[in-house]
Amino acid sequence: MHAIHNARVQLLATALNNLGVAGIVAGLVAPFANGSLGGALHVGVWLAFGGAWLGAAQLLLGRLR
């Protein structure tokens, strides 16, 4: 039973981690691709979004049994 629970927790943590990485990529790479490097607030919001999801993934991994 613990193996099933751990697998589900790991899958959810992976999904949250992917959201976090996507947010960080959107904040860092997209401004360079668009040529709009002046939006520091835009970059900061995306980095905070990505960091929040990465942190949530780390917290979720603490529920492994």
C-alpha positions in Angstrom: 0.0 0.0 0.0 2.8 2.4 0.8 4.4 1.8 -2.7 1.2 2.9 -4.4 1.0 6.0 -2.2 4.6 6.9 -2.8 4.2 6.5 -6.6 1.2 8.8 -6.6 3.0 11.4 -4.5 6.1 11.2 -6.8 3.9 11.6 -9.9 2.2 14.7 -8.4 5.5 16.2 -7.3 6.9 15.6 -10.8 3.9 17.5 -12.3 4.4 20.4 -9.9 8.1 20.4 -10.6 7.4 20.6 -14.4 5.0 23.6 -13.8 7.8 25.3 -11.8 10.4 24.7 -14.5 8.0 25.9 -17.2 7.4 29.1 -15.2 11.0 29.8 -14.8 11.7 29.1 -18.5 8.8 31.4 -19.4 10.3 34.2 -17.2 13.9 33.9 -18.4 13.7 32.6 -22.0 10.6 34.2 -23.4 11.7 37.8 -22.9 14.9 37.0 -24.9 12.9 35.2 -27.6 10.4 38.1 -27.9 13.1 40.8 -27.7 11.3 42.5 -24.8 14.0 42.6 -22.2 12.7 45.6 -20.3 10.0 43.9 -18.2 11.7 43.2 -14.8 8.3 42.9 -13.1 7.2 40.4 -15.7 10.3 38.3 -15.2 10.0 38.5 -11.4 6.4 37.3 -11.4 7.3 34.3 -13.6 10.2 33.4 -11.4 8.1 33.7 -8.3 5.4 31.5 -9.9 8.0 28.9 -10.9 9.7 29.0 -7.5 6.4 28.5 -5.7 5.6 25.4 -7.7 9.1 24.0 -7.2 8.7 24.6 -3.4 5.3 22.9 -3.4 6.9 19.9 -5.1 9.6 19.7 -2.5 7.0 19.9 0.3 4.9 17.3 -1.3 7.9 14.9 -1.4 7.9 15.1 2.4 4.7 13.0 2.4 6.5 9.9 1.2 6.2 6.9 3.5 
